[in-house]
């Protein structure tokens, strides 16, 4: 909808709050009085807005009848349990009493993939999720899941994969399964031009169709405080300060309990960042931001959102300049509504300092360029194409406790440093319940960085070391049977060649078909 020019959304800063999404849905509904949407888009819009309860559609200044949208419907029941509510949306448990709202549900499912070689991968999970509000200003989300994975073969892991990294996991030899869990949540206080939140969720900043080079959901989510402000229609500001998992044992904290148990803590690791997005004019959006990774102890200075972190870092810096690892990043998007298209550009500069800019580490840069087009040849057929390049040593650091990562996964693009990618996607929306997606990914990469090696040696140019290539083609169909109950089926062909110092390209050569079903919030 943003690409077509129906509404304006700052996709450089995500995730969006549910209140913001609802506001944009209503805005589209009001504009559709002139019938700008096609029939499938109109059906989709009605479907999405029916997911919201009536309390979300009103404020103390705006009664339901004053909302100029044919999409606002009325909820009669205060409690809905394992039934359809008055918007014909199925609910596990929905409650509203005029002040408190909750929508809670079971969250689980399975997927099964069979490969041509005879191997299989079985995934299944269970858990629960809920979201709601208290009064007019407080909202919350929470979700937790336990996952189990069973492989007949070795499996490729998630070091080099678009799948999110493991938050916590353990293997069980007796069942041949790998079990891991995941939890997310937020508590948010909102006002007319901003919100502040305590969050454990992923931050998605910058452009990207198959991952973001700036801040992605590749690494597990981490707890953080978040401040979001839109003091004017043309500017959006976000700030986060998070507690990361370094994965590095701190030997200075070793102790042995009376019961004979060894205890040792991890090296503390923190992340602070802010970003400003400006609408230069109606169809041109520009973002600029910076971040810093620091370790060993918490520094209150980074709680000041308006400070320039690179210069604040100098306050703690000795001559060796090892107090923190700073980054700068930027995104630019140009929308062409007449062509239903948008051009997206992003750049990420790691280990930012004046000496780096003047020539010491000029190559610690990543960039991406993409184009998306809607209604290609026929209505509801979309295409995306993107090129991503991540130069050597981006996201890495001489001190592993200050690398741009969480739990040993990159917080930037999943391909990692010393690699590039070409991505092409076609998607077709048949109706509000059925979607077809074709994805094509080609990745080249050199060696992975080893902390024991010295960086920026002669010959460590782009794709240095052993070279390998990976080509993946997939076709996936998705069907939403009921609200939040999904079925999918897919076919994947993957080929790989060359050598690599940490992974086996041969593990990425396979052909598989898979199917699955899941119930819960996406």
Secondary structure, DSSP 8 states (H G I E B T S, - for coil): -TTTTSS---TTEE---HHHHHHHHHHHHHHGGG--S-HHHHHHHHHHHTTS-GGGG-BTTB-GGGS--TT------SEEEEEE-TTS-EEEEEEE-SSEEEEEEE-EEEEEEEETTS-EEEEEEEEEEEEEEETTTEEEEEEEEEEEEEESS----STTSSS---SEEEEETTTTEEEEEEEEEEEEEEETTEEEEEEEE--EES--SS--SSB-SSS--EEEEEEEEEEETTEEEEEEEEEEEEEEE-GGG-EE-TTS-EE--EEEEEEEEEEEEEEEETTEEEEEEEEEEEESS--GGGG-TTS-HHHHHGGG--TT--S-EEEEEEEEEEEEGGGTEEEEEEEEE-S--HHHHTTSSTT-EEEEEEEEESS-SSTTEEEEEEEEEE-TTTT--SSGGGSSEETTEESS-TT-SSEEEEEEEEEEE-SSSEEEEEEEEEEEE-----TTS-SS-TT--TT-SS-EEEEEEEEEEEEEEETTEEEEEEEEEEEEEE--SSS-GGGG-EEEEEEEEEES--
